[in-house]
Amino acid sequence: MSTSPSVPAPPRHIAIIMDGNGRWAASKGLPRIAGHERGAESVRTVTRECAALGVQFLTVYAFSTENWKRPKTEVDALMGLLEHFLHQELPTLMANNIRLRAIGRIHELPPGCRQTLADAIAKTAANTATTLVLALNYSARAEIVDAARSLCTEAAAARLDPATIDDSLFASHLYTRDLPDPDLLIRTSGEMRLSNFLLWQLSYTEIIVTQKPWPDFGPDDLHAAITEFHTRERRFGAL
């Protein structure tokens, strides 16, 4: 592990848009799934480094609702890779005291993935170091719609006065209701967009974009992002 004593105290919550797996594979003449497999290795490495640095929450954009539009062979391979990753990484999560969570429309995942994910979440539930949050079948717009539906249901049942709805109450109906908003968002592979990821939660998050594709992103890159984060002046809308 490459943790350096010179790395400043980490943000409480880091979110990552893990972009560039397919382009990494194409640049090496490999099939796209090879890029996703290498990307899974980066998840392992970066998660362990976050645990070593004391990052409390790490949320990674693993599979979006839009990803279902990809070729069926790639989607099937990604679902298989997810199950394999969860089986393979469970001992590492336990050894590093890492708790696993998931956000998104999990009920729409294939049954095998749902069961494997539920088992891993249950087995790591008592761990107390870093919480690794997998955004799976996730869409920020869908999350906001689901929160609005939940509030409407409560209002229709007379359990809620619509006049009492404010930012805090709305946030309590999001998938991330018990998580702090990210302090730092890292996006790999140079793209300058949020891609429907945590749109509500990223309102005042510091954003760092690196040109490296996700399969090449490692501990040193994480350290560099944290160091840059500490150069930012976070004013949260104040002067």
C-alpha positions in Angstrom: 0.0 0.0 0.0 1.4 3.4 -1.0 -0.1 5.6 1.7 2.2 8.6 2.2 2.5 10.5 5.5 2.5 13.7 3.4 -1.1 13.2 2.2 -3.3 15.8 4.1 -6.3 14.7 6.0 -8.8 13.3 3.6 -12.3 14.6 2.9 -15.1 12.8 4.8 -16.8 11.6 1.6 -15.3 11.1 -1.8 -17.4 10.3 -4.9 -16.0 8.9 -8.1 -17.3 8.8 -11.7 -15.2 5.9 -12.9 -14.9 6.7 -16.6 -12.7 5.4 -19.4 -12.8 1.6 -19.0 -13.9 1.0 -22.6 -11.4 3.6 -24.1 -8.6 2.1 -22.0 -9.4 -1.3 -23.5 -9.7 0.0 -27.0 -6.3 1.8 -26.8 -4.7 -1.6 -26.0 -6.6 -3.6 -28.6 -8.6 -5.4 -25.9 -12.3 -6.2 -25.6 -14.3 -3.7 -23.6 -14.9 -6.2 -20.8 -11.1 -6.3 -20.2 -11.3 -2.6 -19.4 -14.1 -3.2 -16.9 -12.1 -6.0 -15.3 -9.1 -3.7 -14.9 -11.4 -1.1 -13.6 -12.6 -3.5 -10.9 -9.0 -3.8 -9.8 -8.8 0.0 -9.4 -11.9 -0.1 -7.3 -10.2 -2.6 -5.0 -7.0 -0.5 -4.8 -8.6 2.8 -4.3 -11.1 1.5 -1.7 -8.3 0.0 0.4 -6.3 3.3 0.1 -9.4 5.3 1.2 -9.7 3.0 4.2 -6.0 3.5 5.0 -6.3 7.2 4.7 -9.4 7.4 6.9 -12.0 8.4 4.3 -15.3 7.6 5.9 -17.4 7.3 2.7 -16.5 6.4 -0.8 -19.3 6.4 -3.4 -18.5 5.0 -6.9 -20.7 5.2 -10.0 -20.7 1.5 -10.9 -23.7 1.1 -13.3 -26.2 3.8 -14.4 -29.7 3.3 -15.6 -28.5 4.5 -19.0 -26.0 1.6 -19.1 -28.8 -0.8 -19.9 -28.8 0.6 -23.4 -25.4 -0.9 -24.1 -25.2 -4.2 -26.1 -26.7 -7.1 -24.2 -23.4 -9.0 -24.2 -21.7 -6.2 -22.5 -24.5 -5.7 -19.9 -24.5 -9.5 -19.1 -20.7 -9.4 -18.7 -21.0 -6.4 -16.4 -23.6 -8.2 -14.2 -21.3 -11.2 -14.1 -18.3 -9.1 -13.2 -20.3 -7.5 -10.4 -21.2 -10.8 -8.9 -17.6 -12.0 -9.2 -16.3 -8.8 -7.7 -18.6 -9.1 -4.7 -17.6 -12.7 -4.1 -13.9 -12.1 -4.5 -13.7 -8.9 -2.5 -15.7 -9.9 0.5 -12.6 -11.2 2.4 -10.8 -7.9 1.6 -13.8 -5.9 2.8 -13.9 -7.8 6.0 -10.1 -7.7 6.5 -10.1 -3.9 6.1 -13.2 -3.3 8.2 -15.1 -1.8 5.2 -18.8 -1.7 5.1 -20.7 -2.2 1.8 -23.8 -0.2 0.8 -25.7 0.2 -2.5 -27.9 3.0 -3.9 -30.1 3.0 -6.9 -33.1 0.9 -8.2 -31.5 -2.3 -6.8 -34.8 -4.2 -7.3 -34.3 -4.0 -11.1 -31.0 -5.8 -11.0 -30.9 -9.5 -12.0 -31.8 -11.9 -9.2 -28.4 -13.3 -8.8 -26.8 -9.9 -8.5 -29.4 -8.8 -6.0 -28.8 -11.8 -3.8 -25.0 -11.6 -3.9 -25.2 -7.9 -3.2 -27.6 -8.4 -0.3 -25.3 -11.1 1.2 -22.2 -8.9 1.0 -24.1 -5.9 2.5 -25.3 -8.1 5.4 -21.9 -9.6 6.1 -20.2 -6.3 6.2 -22.9 -4.4 8.1 -21.0 -4.3 11.4 -17.8 -2.9 9.9 -16.8 0.5 11.1 -14.1 2.0 8.8 -14.8 3.2 5.3 -18.2 2.7 3.8 -18.0 1.7 0.1 -21.3 2.8 -1.6 -21.9 1.2 -5.0 -24.3 3.3 -7.2 -26.0 0.5 -9.2 -28.8 1.0 -11.7 -28.5 4.5 -10.5 -29.9 7.8 -11.9 -29.9 11.0 -10.0 -33.1 12.1 -11.8 -34.7 8.8 -10.9 -33.6 9.3 -7.3 -35.3 12.7 -7.2 -38.4 11.3 -8.8 -38.5 8.5 -6.3 -38.1 11.0 -3.4 -41.0 13.1 -4.8 -43.2 10.1 -5.1 -42.5 9.1 -1.6 -43.4 12.6 -0.3 -46.6 12.6 -2.4 -47.6 9.2 -1.0 -47.1 10.5 2.6 -49.0 13.7 1.8 -51.9 11.8 0.2 -52.1 9.6 3.3 -52.3 12.7 5.5 -49.0 11.8 7.2 -47.3 14.9 5.8 -48.3 18.5 5.4 -46.8 19.6 2.0 -46.2 23.1 3.5 -43.5 21.5 5.7 -41.4 20.2 2.8 -38.0 21.9 2.8 -34.5 20.9 1.7 -33.9 18.8 4.7 -37.1 16.8 4.5 -36.7 16.2 0.8 -33.1 14.9 1.3 -34.4 12.5 3.9 -36.3 10.7 1.1 -33.3 10.3 -1.1 -31.3 7.0 -1.5 -28.5 8.8 0.4 -30.7 9.9 3.3 -28.2 8.6 5.9 -25.0 9.7 4.1 -23.3 13.1 4.2 -23.0 14.9 0.8 -19.7 14.3 -1.0 -16.9 16.8 -0.2 -14.9 15.8 -3.3 -16.0 14.4 -6.7 -13.3 12.8 -8.9 -14.0 12.1 -12.5 -11.5 10.2 -14.6 -10.8 10.2 -18.3 -11.2 13.9 -18.8 -15.0 14.2 -19.4 -16.4 17.5 -18.1 -20.0 16.5 -17.1 -21.9 14.9 -14.1 -23.6 12.2 -16.2 -26.7 12.1 -14.0 -24.8 11.3 -10.8 -25.8 12.7 -7.4 -27.2 15.9 -8.8 -28.8 16.9 -5.5 -25.9 15.9 -3.3 -23.1 17.6 -5.4 -24.5 21.1 -5.0 -21.3 22.3 -3.2 -18.9 19.5 -3.9 -15.4 20.3 -5.1 -14.9 18.7 -8.5 -11.5 17.4 -9.8 -11.2 15.9 -13.3 -8.2 13.8 -14.3 -7.3 12.8 -17.8 -6.3 9.3 -16.7 -8.8 6.6 -17.5 -10.2 4.7 -14.5 -8.1 1.5 -15.0 -4.9 3.6 -14.6 -6.1 5.5 -11.6 -4.3 4.5 -8.4 -3.3 5.6 -4.9 -0.9 8.3 -6.1 -3.7 9.9 -8.2 -6.0 9.7 -5.1 -3.4 11.5 -3.0 -3.0 14.2 -5.7 -6.7 14.8 -5.8 -6.9 15.1 -2.0 -4.0 17.5 -2.0 -5.7 19.6 -4.7 -8.9 19.5 -2.7 -7.1 21.1 0.2 -6.1 24.1 -2.0 -9.8 24.9 -2.7 -11.6 27.5 -0.6 -15.1 26.1 0.2 -17.5 29.0 0.7 -20.8 27.2 0.2 -22.3 30.3 -1.6 -20.9 32.8 0.9 -18.5 35.6 -0.1 
